[in-house]
Amino acid sequence: MTSIRVSAPRTVARPDDVTAVQGARWVTAAWLTIGALNYGYALLLTRSLAVDDFATFAAGQGLVLCAATIALVAIPWVLAQALARARTQTERADAVRFSIVIAVTGGVVAGGVVALVASRFADATTVAALGVVTLLIYITRVSGGWLQGTERMCTLAGVLTGEAALKVVVGLFLVSVLGLGATGALAAFGIAALPLLIWWPYRMTRGRGRWAQARANRDLWRRAVEMGTVQSLVALMATIDLVLVTLLPAGAAATASYQVSVMMGRAPLFLASAVSVAFFPALSRRRMGTPLATNAMRMYLIVAFPLAAVYATTPPGVLDVIFPANYGTLSRLVMFTAVSGFAIGGINLVSTFFQAVNDQSCQSRQAVGVLLFVAGLVIGWRAGGVLGLAIGGCCGAVAALLLLVRLLVRRQGFGVFAQLPLVEPLVVTCVLVALRPVPAAWLVAATAIAIMAAVRFLRHRATATAHGRSEGSAPRQGTSAQAAGADRESAGADRGPGGDGPRPGAVRPRGDTAGARLLLDAVWRHDVRVADEDELRRALAVARDSNTEALLARCYPRQLAETVVEVEERDASFLSSLREATERLLAAGIPSVLIKADGPGEHVGGDFDLVVPDGRWAAAAEALSGWSVRRERYWLERSTKVLLWPPSGPAAHLHASVGWFGVPVMANDRLFARALAADDRPWLEPRPADRLRIWLAHALFQNLSFELSELLAIRPLLQPDVMAEAHRESVREGWGTAHGQALATAMEAVGRLDRGEFVALPVPLPARTSLHVAVEHTPRLLREGRIEGAVREAALRIPLYVTKTRKAGTS
């Protein structure tokens, strides 16, 4: 085993790390510019609109912001993640078509909901304008998703800044020149969005036949719903108080003051959105807890903390100069709305870390956080009116952020928060609080702090993560420093913050895991990073042990060209032998079911397993006598299984039933009654529930573990209806409890792999499960009169467990 030197050269950042950091600068600059334009727009409208009209505008803008926030995730983020992970042009085109479908559908639904809510505080014209504006925002977000997914952040920043500037110009024209009031101010949002159609991916939408496929893509629908749900909760927290205050019996001046303070206090939310947009494509190609997440968190804190501190400590005299006299209560509200804005921005960014690795465990915590926020608002209103509303919202938002941060630490480790700049912001806050009574001194300090934060943000550099760009995006050879860095990260990725203990939820790997990590990143997560020959050699060895070498070879077709050729030849040989054998059986009047087939399109296990009906096993073996040149029987399975080798190609494992070591597991009559015809192929295939049961039974009755290829085959079968049906059938056959325990083990492994955690291979079944299956299954065999099978089950279980355990311990 190759040893790794501790003093390896300093790693360099991955190209997409650098792209993410540079993109964050562009998008953040755009977002800050957009924020300044929005605040300037709102400030000008406080002088151009009557107080009642401005309250209508603020509430309508809150609804548009809520709908737009959902649209920004349900459409461009889903599209960006799909484009970042896509490996073919067809997958990219399907993702674009799906985003258009969901944009139109979501826009119609969201427009209707916004219009329904707006009817409570606006006239019919304004309600109609809000509905159309919402639809236009949804449709034009496809352009943003295309630019984000292709990581053209500079263009995206310019487009979004232009949209905001056009909105201000058009809105002021509609309000000041045409006198359209709140309706014109809100209609400007939709008019300004129209130029985004210039960057629509029109060429990717061609091909009528694939639109139905895009609409039926369950994986993209699932991602859209999951991301939409998470971001809906963020959007709800960001806007519910703006709408709620208009429905409460407060004075118009107090309501407008609260709305202005909230709108200005939400600046960190825009910053968090900018950082999330820039980092999300790269985070989607990483496992959880990556240093890239730390980069994103650091870039947020560098600006958000000083910004919130400046706003929270703004002296009343400064606010009186900026705002009209009707907004006199602002000075008492800003310190609380600034803190709540910082907390909601943090919630937005932290939720991005969960969404990037498809971890939806944050939804329940977010839902509780929203309830805490609403409870704080209601209790605060009852206790202290509008000021109490601000205080209660502040407490609720901070509590919600702490809930989510605690979950992030449990799921991804404390590394995300390592080496964050926390001391300096606290010092800055103390200085600003001390200078607040002296507005001139405070203004000088606030300006200096803002400049320092901007400089630090612009000078921030990506942290080296020792991973390269995917092979499919920009092929190049990795340096020795990168390879060494990858090994160091592999060795330390499961350590806790201090490096002296395992990260929560992580499995401590045995020996050299660099090859296994490379395999998991490429095959499971489609993160095809640069790898040298030594890394690929080790990964290929692990892949051969887990029957996934074909998948790995196709991830690195240039470096593993010989393996690709070998795999394709083996795949063709597999299908040819399988077809010839099953055609011979069918000619003899014997149907057969193909079981334990490898993952989708990956016949890398070599041999194939066929089950024939009851009483036809001997006849089937005779029917294949002219096809095979050698046969062999294992002494424990002499009456239930025979291996038949043709002159060339894989062997046929001919089973009398689904079972191992002479122990029958599944009833043949139900297997064949429920089997599905495989197009024009001469063999049958088990229905999905039976396929799932066969994989679980193979782990329970033979291997006592799951290989990576088996987990890949199980993952698409983890559908609620399939799992429920499979469990019912297993209960019928006397191993329902063991079925549930094995399924739980597989689901836990699949979930951890999906979240980017390292999982040692193969994944063993718990000792209790491995032994309990015999206790559960043997009595059933006895009741059915299968004495020989019951004796084998009872006699072989402990030796099988001991043998497999010793083998795993020495591997």
Backbone hydrogen bonds, N-H to C=O, Kabsch-Sander energy under -0.5 kcal/mol:
donor,donor_aa,acceptor,acceptor_aa,energy
5,R,3,S,-0.5
8,A,5,R,-0.7
8,A,6,V,-0.9
17,D,14,R,-0.6
18,V,14,R,-2.0
19,T,15,P,-2.4
20,A,16,D,-2.1
21,V,17,D,-2.5
22,Q,18,V,-3.0
23,G,19,T,-2.8
24,A,20,A,-2.4
25,R,21,V,-1.6
26,W,22,Q,-2.0
27,V,23,G,-3.2
28,T,24,A,-2.7
29,A,25,R,-2.7
30,A,26,W,-2.4
31,W,27,V,-3.2
32,L,28,T,-3.3
33,T,29,A,-2.3
34,I,30,A,-3.2
35,G,31,W,-3.2
36,A,32,L,-2.9
37,L,33,T,-2.8
38,N,34,I,-2.9
39,Y,35,G,-3.0
40,G,36,A,-2.9
41,Y,37,L,-2.7
42,A,38,N,-2.9
43,L,39,Y,-2.9
44,L,40,G,-2.8
45,L,41,Y,-2.2
46,T,42,A,-1.6
47,R,43,L,-0.7
47,R,44,L,-0.7
48,S,44,L,-1.3
49,L,45,L,-2.6
54,F,50,A,-2.9
55,A,51,V,-2.1
56,T,52,D,-1.9
57,F,53,D,-2.6
58,A,54,F,-3.1
59,A,55,A,-2.3
60,G,56,T,-2.6
61,Q,57,F,-3.1
62,G,58,A,-2.1
63,L,59,A,-1.8
64,V,60,G,-2.4
65,L,61,Q,-2.9
66,C,62,G,-2.3
67,A,63,L,-2.6
68,A,64,V,-3.0
69,T,65,L,-2.5
70,I,66,C,-1.8
71,A,67,A,-2.6
72,L,68,A,-2.6
73,V,69,T,-0.7
73,V,70,I,-1.1
74,A,70,I,-3.3
75,I,71,A,-1.7
77,W,72,L,-0.7
78,V,73,V,-1.1
79,L,75,I,-2.4
80,A,76,P,-3.2
81,Q,77,W,-2.6
82,A,78,V,-2.3
83,L,79,L,-2.6
84,A,80,A,-2.4
85,R,81,Q,-1.7
86,A,82,A,-1.3
92,R,88,T,-1.6
93,A,89,Q,-2.4
94,D,90,T,-2.6
95,A,91,E,-2.0
96,V,92,R,-2.0
97,R,93,A,-2.5
98,F,94,D,-2.4
99,S,95,A,-2.2
100,I,96,V,-1.8
101,V,97,R,-2.2
102,I,98,F,-2.7
103,A,99,S,-1.9
104,V,100,I,-2.4
105,T,101,V,-2.5
106,G,102,I,-2.7
107,G,103,A,-2.2
108,V,104,V,-2.1
109,V,105,T,-2.1
110,A,106,G,-3.2
111,G,107,G,-2.4
112,G,108,V,-1.9
113,V,109,V,-2.2
114,V,110,A,-2.9
115,A,111,G,-2.3
116,L,112,G,-2.1
117,V,113,V,-2.4
118,A,114,V,-2.8
119,S,115,A,-1.4
120,R,117,V,-1.7
121,F,118,A,-1.8
122,A,118,A,-1.9
127,V,123,D,-2.3
128,A,124,A,-2.5
129,A,125,T,-2.3
130,L,126,T,-2.4
131,G,127,V,-2.0
132,V,128,A,-2.2
133,V,129,A,-2.7
134,T,130,L,-2.2
135,L,131,G,-1.8
136,L,132,V,-2.4
137,I,133,V,-2.3
138,Y,134,T,-2.1
139,I,135,L,-2.3
140,T,136,L,-2.4
141,R,137,I,-0.9
141,R,138,Y,-0.7
142,V,139,I,-1.1
143,S,140,T,-0.8
144,G,140,T,-0.9
145,G,141,R,-2.3
146,W,142,V,-2.2
147,L,143,S,-2.2
148,Q,144,G,-2.6
149,G,145,G,-2.9
150,T,146,W,-1.8
151,E,148,Q,-1.4
152,R,147,L,-2.8
153,M,151,E,-1.1
156,L,152,R,-2.3
157,A,153,M,-2.8
158,G,154,C,-2.2
159,V,155,T,-2.6
160,L,156,L,-2.5
161,T,157,A,-2.2
162,G,158,G,-2.4
163,E,159,V,-2.0
164,A,160,L,-2.0
165,A,161,T,-2.5
166,L,162,G,-2.6
167,K,163,E,-1.9
168,V,164,A,-1.8
169,V,165,A,-2.1
170,V,166,L,-2.9
171,G,167,K,-2.8
172,L,168,V,-2.5
173,F,169,V,-1.9
174,L,170,V,-2.7
175,V,171,G,-2.2
176,S,172,L,-2.9
177,V,172,L,-0.6
177,V,173,F,-1.6
178,L,173,F,-1.8
180,L,174,L,-2.6
183,T,180,L,-0.9
184,G,180,L,-0.9
185,A,181,G,-2.0
186,L,182,A,-1.9
187,A,183,T,-2.4
188,A,184,G,-1.4
189,F,186,L,-1.4
190,G,186,L,-0.6
190,G,187,A,-0.6
191,I,187,A,-1.9
192,A,188,A,-2.3
193,A,189,F,-0.7
194,L,190,G,-0.8
194,L,191,I,-0.8
196,L,193,A,-1.6
197,L,194,L,-2.1
198,I,195,P,-1.9
199,W,196,L,-1.6
200,W,197,L,-1.4
202,Y,200,W,-2.2
204,M,201,P,-0.9
205,T,202,Y,-1.7
206,R,203,R,-0.8
210,R,207,G,-1.0
211,W,208,R,-1.5
212,A,208,R,-0.5
213,Q,209,G,-0.5
214,A,210,R,-2.1
215,R,211,W,-2.3
216,A,212,A,-1.6
217,N,214,A,-1.1
218,R,216,A,-1.2
221,W,217,N,-2.0
222,R,218,R,-2.9
223,R,219,D,-2.4
224,A,220,L,-2.7
225,V,221,W,-2.7
226,E,222,R,-2.7
227,M,223,R,-3.1
228,G,224,A,-2.7
229,T,225,V,-2.4
230,V,226,E,-2.3
231,Q,227,M,-2.7
232,S,228,G,-2.0
233,L,229,T,-1.7
234,V,230,V,-1.4
235,A,231,Q,-3.0
236,L,232,S,-2.5
237,M,233,L,-1.8
238,A,234,V,-1.9
239,T,235,A,-1.3
240,I,236,L,-2.3
243,V,239,T,-1.7
244,L,240,I,-2.8
245,V,241,D,-2.2
246,T,242,L,-0.5
246,T,243,V,-0.7
247,L,243,V,-0.8
247,L,244,L,-1.0
248,L,244,L,-0.8
250,A,248,L,-2.5
255,T,251,G,-2.6
256,A,252,A,-2.5
257,S,253,A,-2.3
258,Y,254,A,-2.3
259,Q,255,T,-2.4
260,V,256,A,-2.5
261,S,257,S,-2.4
262,V,258,Y,-2.4
263,M,259,Q,-2.6
264,M,260,V,-2.2
265,G,261,S,-2.0
266,R,262,V,-1.3
267,A,264,M,-1.2
269,L,266,R,-1.1
270,F,266,R,-1.2
271,L,267,A,-1.9
272,A,268,P,-2.9
273,S,269,L,-2.2
274,A,270,F,-2.1
275,V,271,L,-2.5
276,S,272,A,-2.5
277,V,273,S,-2.5
278,A,274,A,-2.0
279,F,275,V,-2.3
280,F,276,S,-2.3
283,L,279,F,-2.8
284,S,280,F,-2.0
285,R,282,A,-1.2
286,R,283,L,-1.7
288,M,755,R,-1.3
290,T,287,R,-0.9
293,A,290,T,-1.5
294,T,290,T,-0.8
295,N,291,P,-2.0
296,A,292,L,-2.0
297,M,293,A,-2.5
298,R,294,T,-2.7
299,M,295,N,-2.4
300,Y,296,A,-1.7
301,L,297,M,-2.3
302,I,298,R,-2.3
303,V,299,M,-0.8
303,V,300,Y,-0.6
304,A,300,Y,-3.1
305,F,301,L,-1.2
307,L,303,V,-2.3
308,A,304,A,-2.8
309,A,305,F,-2.6
310,V,306,P,-2.8
311,Y,307,L,-2.2
312,A,308,A,-2.8
313,T,309,A,-1.6
314,T,311,Y,-1.2
318,V,315,P,-0.6
319,L,315,P,-1.7
320,D,316,P,-2.5
321,V,317,G,-1.2
322,I,318,V,-1.5
323,F,319,L,-2.7
327,Y,324,P,-1.5
328,G,325,A,-1.0
330,L,327,Y,-1.4
331,S,328,G,-0.6
332,R,329,T,-1.0
333,L,329,T,-0.8
333,L,330,L,-1.2
334,V,330,L,-2.2
336,F,333,L,-1.1
337,T,333,L,-2.3
338,A,334,V,-2.3
339,V,335,M,-0.9
340,S,336,F,-2.2
341,G,337,T,-2.0
342,F,338,A,-2.1
343,A,339,V,-2.3
344,I,340,S,-2.5
345,G,341,G,-2.2
346,G,342,F,-2.1
347,I,343,A,-2.2
348,N,344,I,-2.2
349,L,345,G,-2.1
350,V,346,G,-2.8
351,S,347,I,-2.3
352,T,348,N,-1.0
353,F,349,L,-1.1
354,F,350,V,-1.2
355,Q,351,S,-2.4
356,A,352,T,-2.4
357,V,353,F,-0.7
357,V,354,F,-0.6
358,N,355,Q,-1.6
359,D,354,F,-2.8
360,Q,358,N,-0.8
362,C,359,D,-0.5
363,Q,360,Q,-1.6
365,R,361,S,-0.6
366,Q,362,C,-2.6
367,A,363,Q,-2.6
368,V,364,S,-2.2
369,G,365,R,-2.5
370,V,366,Q,-2.6
371,L,367,A,-2.0
372,L,368,V,-2.5
373,F,369,G,-2.4
374,V,370,V,-2.8
375,A,371,L,-2.7
376,G,372,L,-2.5
377,L,373,F,-2.2
378,V,374,V,-2.7
379,I,375,A,-2.8
380,G,376,G,-2.5
381,W,377,L,-2.5
382,R,378,V,-2.3
383,A,379,I,-1.9
384,G,380,G,-2.8
385,G,381,W,-2.0
387,L,384,G,-0.7
388,G,384,G,-1.3
389,L,385,G,-2.1
390,A,386,V,-1.9
391,I,387,L,-2.2
392,G,388,G,-3.1
393,G,389,L,-2.3
394,C,390,A,-2.0
395,C,391,I,-2.3
396,G,392,G,-2.5
397,A,393,G,-2.4
398,V,394,C,-2.1
399,A,395,C,-2.2
400,A,396,G,-2.2
401,L,397,A,-2.2
402,L,398,V,-2.3
403,L,399,A,-2.0
404,L,400,A,-1.9
405,V,401,L,-2.6
406,R,402,L,-2.2
407,L,403,L,-1.6
408,L,404,L,-2.3
409,V,405,V,-2.3
410,R,406,R,-1.8
411,R,407,L,-2.4
412,Q,408,L,-3.1
413,G,409,V,-1.4
416,V,413,G,-0.7
417,F,414,F,-1.6
418,A,415,G,-1.4
420,L,417,F,-1.0
422,L,420,L,-1.3
426,L,422,L,-1.2
427,V,423,V,-2.1
428,V,424,E,-2.8
429,T,425,P,-2.3
430,C,426,L,-2.1
431,V,427,V,-2.3
432,L,428,V,-2.4
433,V,429,T,-2.4
434,A,430,C,-2.2
435,L,431,V,-1.9
436,R,432,L,-0.7
436,R,433,V,-0.7
438,V,435,L,-1.7
442,W,435,L,-0.5
442,W,438,V,-2.7
443,L,439,P,-2.6
444,V,440,A,-1.9
445,A,441,A,-2.5
446,A,442,W,-3.1
447,T,443,L,-2.1
448,A,444,V,-2.3
449,I,445,A,-2.7
450,A,446,A,-2.3
451,I,447,T,-2.3
452,M,448,A,-2.4
453,A,449,I,-2.4
454,A,450,A,-2.2
455,V,451,I,-2.5
456,R,452,M,-2.5
457,F,453,A,-2.2
458,L,454,A,-2.4
459,R,455,V,-2.0
460,H,456,R,-0.5
460,H,457,F,-0.8
466,A,12,V,-0.7
471,E,528,V,-1.3
473,S,470,S,-1.1
474,A,470,S,-1.6
483,A,479,T,-2.1
484,A,480,S,-2.8
485,G,481,A,-2.6
486,A,482,Q,-2.5
487,D,483,A,-2.0
488,R,484,A,-2.3
489,E,485,G,-2.6
490,S,486,A,-2.5
491,A,487,D,-2.5
492,G,488,R,-1.6
493,A,489,E,-1.7
495,R,492,G,-1.7
496,G,501,G,-3.8
499,G,496,G,-1.5
503,R,494,D,-4.4
506,A,503,R,-2.5
507,V,758,F,-0.8
513,T,511,G,-0.6
517,R,513,T,-2.6
518,L,514,A,-2.3
519,L,515,G,-2.3
520,L,516,A,-2.6
521,D,517,R,-2.7
522,A,518,L,-2.2
523,V,519,L,-3.1
524,W,519,L,-0.6
524,W,520,L,-1.5
525,R,520,L,-1.7
526,H,522,A,-0.5
527,D,521,D,-3.4
528,V,526,H,-1.1
529,R,527,D,-1.3
536,L,532,D,-2.3
537,R,533,E,-2.5
538,R,534,D,-2.1
539,A,535,E,-2.6
540,L,536,L,-2.9
541,A,537,R,-1.7
542,V,538,R,-1.8
543,A,539,A,-2.5
544,R,540,L,-2.3
545,D,541,A,-1.5
546,S,542,V,-1.4
547,N,544,R,-0.8
548,T,543,A,-2.8
549,E,543,A,-0.6
552,L,548,T,-2.1
553,A,549,E,-2.7
554,R,550,A,-2.0
555,C,551,L,-0.9
555,C,552,L,-0.7
556,Y,552,L,-1.2
560,L,556,Y,-2.4
561,A,558,R,-0.9
564,V,560,L,-2.2
565,V,561,A,-2.1
566,E,562,E,-2.3
567,V,563,T,-2.9
568,E,564,V,-2.6
569,E,565,V,-2.3
570,R,566,E,-2.5
571,D,567,V,-2.7
572,A,568,E,-2.3
573,S,569,E,-2.3
574,F,570,R,-2.5
575,L,571,D,-2.2
576,S,572,A,-2.2
577,S,573,S,-2.7
578,L,574,F,-2.7
579,R,575,L,-2.4
580,E,576,S,-2.4
581,A,577,S,-2.6
582,T,578,L,-2.4
583,E,579,R,-2.2
584,R,580,E,-1.8
585,L,581,A,-1.9
586,L,582,T,-2.5
587,A,583,E,-2.2
588,A,584,R,-1.2
589,G,586,L,-1.6
590,I,585,L,-2.8
593,V,611,V,-2.3
594,L,684,L,-2.9
595,I,593,V,-0.6
595,I,609,D,-2.1
602,E,599,G,-2.6
603,H,601,G,-0.6
604,V,602,E,-1.5
607,D,605,G,-1.3
608,F,651,A,-2.1
609,D,595,I,-0.8
610,L,653,H,-2.7
611,V,593,V,-2.0
612,V,655,H,-1.7
616,R,613,P,-1.9
620,A,616,R,-2.4
621,A,617,W,-2.3
622,E,618,A,-2.0
623,A,619,A,-2.3
624,L,620,A,-1.4
625,S,622,E,-1.5
627,W,624,L,-0.6
628,S,624,L,-2.1
629,V,645,W,-3.5
630,R,645,W,-1.3
632,E,643,L,-2.1
637,E,634,Y,-2.1
638,R,635,W,-0.7
640,T,637,E,-1.3
641,K,637,E,-2.1
642,V,654,L,-1.7
643,L,632,E,-3.0
644,L,652,A,-2.5
645,W,630,R,-3.1
652,A,644,L,-2.7
653,H,608,F,-3.2
653,H,651,A,-0.5
654,L,642,V,-2.7
654,L,652,A,-0.8
655,H,610,L,-3.4
655,H,653,H,-0.6
656,A,640,T,-2.7
658,V,666,M,-0.5
659,G,657,S,-1.0
660,W,663,V,-1.3
663,V,660,W,-1.8
665,V,658,V,-2.4
666,M,658,V,-1.6
671,L,667,A,-1.8
672,F,668,N,-2.6
673,A,669,D,-2.0
674,R,670,R,-1.8
675,A,671,L,-0.6
676,L,685,E,-3.4
678,A,683,W,-1.1
679,D,677,A,-1.1
681,R,678,A,-2.5
684,L,592,S,-2.7
685,E,676,L,-2.7
690,D,687,R,-0.7
691,R,687,R,-2.3
692,L,688,P,-2.3
693,R,689,A,-1.9
694,I,690,D,-2.3
695,W,691,R,-2.0
696,L,692,L,-2.1
697,A,693,R,-2.9
698,H,694,I,-2.4
699,A,695,W,-1.6
700,L,696,L,-2.3
701,F,697,A,-3.3
702,Q,698,H,-1.1
703,N,698,H,-2.3
704,L,699,A,-2.4
706,F,763,V,-2.3
709,S,546,S,-1.2
711,L,707,E,-2.1
712,L,708,L,-2.3
713,A,709,S,-1.6
714,I,710,E,-2.1
715,R,711,L,-2.3
717,L,714,I,-1.8
718,L,715,R,-1.6
719,Q,717,L,-2.2
723,M,719,Q,-3.0
724,A,720,P,-2.3
725,E,721,D,-2.2
726,A,722,V,-2.5
727,H,723,M,-2.2
728,R,724,A,-2.0
729,E,725,E,-2.0
730,S,726,A,-2.1
731,V,727,H,-2.4
732,R,728,R,-2.0
733,E,729,E,-1.4
734,G,731,V,-1.2
735,W,730,S,-2.3
739,H,735,W,-2.3
740,G,736,G,-2.3
741,Q,737,T,-2.2
742,A,738,A,-2.8
743,L,739,H,-2.6
744,A,740,G,-2.1
745,T,741,Q,-1.8
746,A,742,A,-2.4
747,M,743,L,-2.9
748,E,744,A,-2.2
749,A,745,T,-2.1
750,V,746,A,-2.7
751,G,747,M,-2.7
752,R,748,E,-2.3
753,L,749,A,-2.4
754,D,750,V,-2.6
755,R,751,G,-1.7
756,G,753,L,-1.2
757,E,752,R,-2.5
763,V,706,F,-2.8
765,L,704,L,-2.3
770,S,766,P,-2.4
771,L,767,A,-1.9
772,H,768,R,-2.6
773,V,769,T,-1.6
774,A,771,L,-0.7
775,V,771,L,-1.0
776,E,772,H,-2.1
777,H,773,V,-2.8
778,T,774,A,-2.3
780,R,776,E,-0.6
781,L,777,H,-1.8
782,L,778,T,-2.1
783,R,779,P,-2.4
784,E,780,R,-1.6
785,G,782,L,-1.4
786,R,781,L,-2.6
787,I,785,G,-1.5
790,A,786,R,-2.2
791,V,787,I,-2.6
792,R,788,E,-2.3
793,E,789,G,-2.4
794,A,790,A,-2.4
795,A,791,V,-2.7
796,L,792,R,-2.6
797,R,793,E,-1.1
800,L,796,L,-2.6
801,Y,797,R,-2.5
802,V,798,I,-2.7
803,T,799,P,-2.6
804,K,800,L,-2.5
805,T,801,Y,-2.3
806,R,802,V,-2.5
807,K,803,T,-2.3
808,A,804,K,-2.3
809,G,805,T,-2.1
810,T,806,R,-1.2
811,S,807,K,-0.6
811,S,808,A,-0.6
